[in-house]
Amino acid sequence: MIAFEHVGKRYGGRFEALANLDFRVRRGEMVFLTGHSGAGKSSLLRLIMRLERPSRGRILVAGHDIDRLHHSQVPYYRRQIGVVFQDHQLLLDRSIYHNVALPLEIQGVESREAARRVRAALDKVGLLHREKALPIELSGGEQQRVGIARAVVNKPALLLADEPTGNLDPQLSADIMALFEDFNRIGTTVMIASHDLALIARLRHRTLRLREGRLVADEEAA
Ligand SMILES: Nc1ncnc2c1ncn2[C@@H]1O[C@H](COP(=O)(O)OP(=O)(O)OP(=O)(O)O)[C@@H](O)[C@H]1O
């Protein structure tokens, strides 16, 4: 699904944020990405989203060299990727329903079909009963689940998450990770950047560890 071939990333021409990354993630895998603050986890995810471009090497996603996409193809490319952020980035003046519907509205999905998909996504994260609420009326854990519903409403083949449990207590973090496992179980490839080593160790998935922009460990779950 994802192949990094000797990928490097420099910012500003000098600072090397990522160096010689070479790994593959198979379709349907669930992988954690870990490392100290500044190790390059977000940069790696941004490369996959094509928000950044590599300074060296190649990145293949579903067999395509994503650096070669024409800029007009990039929005279509991004539609196969669901993204979950630490601070969920919900629109505060829109209901839960409309926040989840946003990616579909942008794509011009017909409203009845959009409603069906939004409700299916909210149902999966256990928040169908809160569709009319505003984000501020929800707890932090619930807001993060809305962020996940929005990320999966397009049924993406690939789900990326950057510190999705950063602000949550251990129980809520475990609940959020269980949701990612649910999506992985139905075939979605999942990659999660997290520095919560205790949680990662408990969940037993392959873990890629970065240190100062280099891949220093690639461990299958025991
Ligand atoms: N747009 C940018 N311009 C310049 N330097 C950047 C940029 N984005 C990231 N960096 C630098 O690249 C390095 C890796 O940053 P990155 O955010 O990828 O790490 P991280 O592992 O996600 O860290 P954190 O967990 O703190 O978010 C850091 O030294 C950071 O300052």
The ligand as an SDF file (V2000), in Angstrom:
LIG
                    3D

 31 33  0  0  0  0  0  0  0  0999 V2000
    7.6390   23.1380    7.6310 N   0  0  0  0  0  0  0  0  0  0  0  0
    8.7840   22.9750    8.2990 C   0  0  0  0  0  0  0  0  0  0  0  0
    9.8390   23.7890    8.1030 N   0  0  0  0  0  0  0  0  0  0  0  0
   10.9990   23.6240    8.7610 C   0  0  0  0  0  0  0  0  0  0  0  0
   11.2280   22.6410    9.6580 N   0  0  0  0  0  0  0  0  0  0  0  0
   10.2240   21.7990    9.9100 C   0  0  0  0  0  0  0  0  0  0  0  0
    8.9510   21.9030    9.2590 C   0  0  0  0  0  0  0  0  0  0  0  0
    8.1520   20.9040    9.7050 N   0  0  0  0  0  0  0  0  0  0  0  0
    8.8920   20.2140   10.5970 C   0  0  0  0  0  0  0  0  0  0  0  0
   10.1260   20.7430   10.7270 N   0  0  0  0  0  0  0  0  0  0  0  0
   11.1990   20.2240   11.5890 C   0  0  0  0  0  0  0  0  0  0  0  0
   11.4090   18.8630   11.2380 O   0  0  0  0  0  0  0  0  0  0  0  0
   11.6570   18.0640   12.4120 C   0  0  0  0  0  0  0  0  0  0  0  0
   10.6530   16.9470   12.4880 C   0  0  0  0  0  0  0  0  0  0  0  0
    9.3880   17.5150   12.8050 O   0  0  0  0  0  0  0  0  0  0  0  0
    8.0560   16.6670   12.9020 P   0  0  0  0  0  0  0  0  0  0  0  0
    6.9530   17.6100   13.2510 O   0  0  0  0  0  0  0  0  0  0  0  0
    7.9260   15.8490   11.6880 O   0  0  0  0  0  0  0  0  0  0  0  0
    8.3790   15.7130   14.1480 O   0  0  0  0  0  0  0  0  0  0  0  0
    7.4130   14.8870   15.0890 P   0  0  0  0  0  0  0  0  0  0  0  0
    8.1070   13.6020   15.3610 O   0  0  0  0  0  0  0  0  0  0  0  0
    6.0620   14.8310   14.4830 O   0  0  0  0  0  0  0  0  0  0  0  0
    7.3830   15.7480   16.3860 O   0  0  0  0  0  0  0  0  0  0  0  0
    6.1460   16.1120   17.3610 P   0  0  0  0  0  0  0  0  0  0  0  0
    5.7700   14.8350   18.0030 O   0  0  0  0  0  0  0  0  0  0  0  0
    6.7540   17.1130   18.3030 O   0  0  0  0  0  0  0  0  0  0  0  0
    5.0930   16.6940   16.4630 O   0  0  0  0  0  0  0  0  0  0  0  0
   11.6040   19.0300   13.5910 C   0  0  0  0  0  0  0  0  0  0  0  0
   12.9260   19.4160   13.9200 O   0  0  0  0  0  0  0  0  0  0  0  0
   10.8260   20.2110   13.0590 C   0  0  0  0  0  0  0  0  0  0  0  0
   11.2100   21.4120   13.6910 O   0  0  0  0  0  0  0  0  0  0  0  0
  1  2  1  0
  2  3  1  0
  2  7  2  0
  3  4  2  0
  4  5  1  0
  5  6  2  0
  6  7  1  0
  6 10  1  0
  7  8  1  0
  8  9  2  0
  9 10  1  0
 10 11  1  0
 11 12  1  0
 11 30  1  0
 12 13  1  0
 13 14  1  0
 13 28  1  0
 14 15  1  0
 15 16  1  0
 16 17  2  0
 16 18  1  0
 16 19  1  0
 19 20  1  0
 20 21  2  0
 20 22  1  0
 20 23  1  0
 23 24  1  0
 24 25  2  0
 24 26  1  0
 24 27  1  0
 28 29  1  0
 28 30  1  0
 30 31  1  0
M  END
$$$$
